[in-house]
Amino acid sequence: MADTKTTNLSRLVLKQAGRAKEKILQNLGKSDKTTDEIFEEHLTNFNAQQVNATRLHKDINNYLRCIRAMQTASKNLMDTLSDIYEKEWIGQDMLHVQAQNNEMLWADLAHKLTDQVVTPLNTYQAQFPEMRKKIDKRGRKLIDYDAERHNVQQMQNNPNRNEAKYIRAKEQMENAKRTYEVLNSELHDELPALFDSRVIFLVTNMQTLFAAEEVFHSETSKVFSELETVVDKLSKEVQKGTLPRRSMNRALPLEHNSAPIIQNSSMNSPPKAKSKILSPNSLKKVQSFSEGLMSHVKSYYNNTLWPK
């Protein structure tokens, strides 16, 4: 098993080395190259077609991503409008219905573009890598054929050639020629057919895209026309002063449910002195003290201030 893998690897390396040598000789002009002008024209058309398909695929997918982003943005906007549009205002139910219609239109457009535009485009573009592999294989087989052909030519010009090797070389050249011609013939049929298919594909794909856009914008315009009508009616209500006002709940008076305050004379007022009845002797002493105090004050101040 290991010997078989080693042998196959050795053959592959030798074949690649032989192809590289043949390419170098052809590029240096030391070896002639088999040419096919019709195939080269097909190849030029194929390259241009692949570039255009890749570009279209990229832009269509980017367009679809923007559609989905707009779908999300439109839904968020409509949700916000539905939330802030008060229930007492005219057309509140219609606003909600049209917001749902708008959301469905966006979803339908995104689905159509995905299913009827992008999916066929993916199938169309998937042809190019497979065709490119076949073209590359045809190029390798052409190099193999040219190398075998040059080998036979060298041996043919050698009078001392080994006839057995010469016959084997001619067989290898014929095998390489047949392999190349089969691939070349298939590509001569397949490349023009693929190139011509671009017209039918583009017409079908773009018709689907434009038709979906036409329906979307037509129906969306109806939705926004209805929304405009709702807002116009609300504007007229405001101008007429007939817009219903939202009832505001008045603040209820405060209720005093606290327990009555019990005043405690012993806590809220200073203690009162108990009244005491003076004896006649004590009363006389107080009067004598008062008269003495008054005479002392009168003698201290000017007699004019205190007339007798």
Rosetta blueprint (number, residue, H / E / L):
1 M L
2 A H
3 D H
4 T H
5 K H
6 T H
7 T H
8 N H
9 L H
10 S H
11 R H
12 L H
13 V H
14 L H
15 K H
16 Q H
17 A H
18 G H
19 R H
20 A H
21 K H
22 E H
23 K H
24 I H
25 L H
26 Q H
27 N H
28 L L
29 G L
30 K L
31 S L
32 D L
33 K L
34 T L
35 T L
36 D L
37 E H
38 I H
39 F H
40 E H
41 E H
42 H H
43 L H
44 T H
45 N H
46 F H
47 N H
48 A H
49 Q H
50 Q H
51 V H
52 N H
53 A H
54 T H
55 R H
56 L H
57 H H
58 K H
59 D H
60 I H
61 N H
62 N H
63 Y H
64 L H
65 R H
66 C H
67 I H
68 R H
69 A H
70 M H
71 Q H
72 T H
73 A H
74 S H
75 K H
76 N H
77 L H
78 M H
79 D H
80 T H
81 L H
82 S H
83 D H
84 I H
85 Y L
86 E L
87 K L
88 E L
89 W L
90 I L
91 G L
92 Q H
93 D H
94 M H
95 L H
96 H H
97 V H
98 Q H
99 A H
100 Q H
101 N H
102 N H
103 E H
104 M H
105 L H
106 W H
107 A H
108 D H
109 L H
110 A H
111 H H
112 K H
113 L H
114 T H
115 D H
116 Q H
117 V H
118 V H
119 T H
120 P H
121 L H
122 N H
123 T H
124 Y H
125 Q H
126 A L
127 Q H
128 F H
129 P H
130 E H
131 M H
132 R H
133 K H
134 K H
135 I H
136 D H
137 K H
138 R H
139 G H
140 R H
141 K H
142 L H
143 I H
144 D H
145 Y H
146 D H
147 A H
148 E H
149 R H
150 H H
151 N H
152 V H
153 Q H
154 Q H
155 M H
156 Q H
157 N L
158 N L
159 P L
160 N L
161 R L
162 N L
163 E H
164 A H
165 K H
166 Y H
167 I H
168 R H
169 A H
170 K H
171 E H
172 Q H
173 M H
174 E H
175 N H
176 A H
177 K H
178 R H
179 T H
180 Y H
181 E H
182 V H
183 L H
184 N H
185 S H
186 E H
187 L H
188 H H
189 D H
190 E H
191 L H
192 P H
193 A H
194 L H
195 F H
196 D H
197 S H
198 R H
199 V H
200 I H
201 F H
202 L H
203 V H
204 T H
205 N H
206 M H
207 Q H
208 T H
209 L H
210 F H
211 A H
212 A H
213 E H
214 E H
215 V H
216 F H
217 H H
218 S H
219 E H
220 T H
221 S H
222 K H
223 V H
224 F H
225 S H
226 E H
227 L H
228 E H
229 T H
230 V H
231 V H
232 D H
233 K H
234 L H
235 S H
236 K H
237 E H
238 V H
239 Q H
240 K H
241 G L
242 T L
243 L L
244 P L
245 R L
246 R L
247 S L
248 M L
249 N L
250 R L
251 A L
252 L L
253 P L
254 L L
255 E L
256 H L
257 N L
258 S L
259 A L
260 P L
261 I L
262 I L
263 Q L
264 N L
265 S H
266 S H
267 M H
268 N H
269 S L
270 P L
271 P L
272 K L
273 A L
274 K L
275 S L
276 K L
277 I L
278 L L
279 S L
280 P H
281 N H
282 S H
283 L H
284 K H
285 K H
286 V H
287 Q H
288 S H
289 F H
290 S H
291 E H
292 G H
293 L H
294 M H
295 S H
296 H H
297 V H
298 K H
299 S H
300 Y H
301 Y L
302 N L
303 N L
304 T L
305 L L
306 W L
307 P L
308 K L
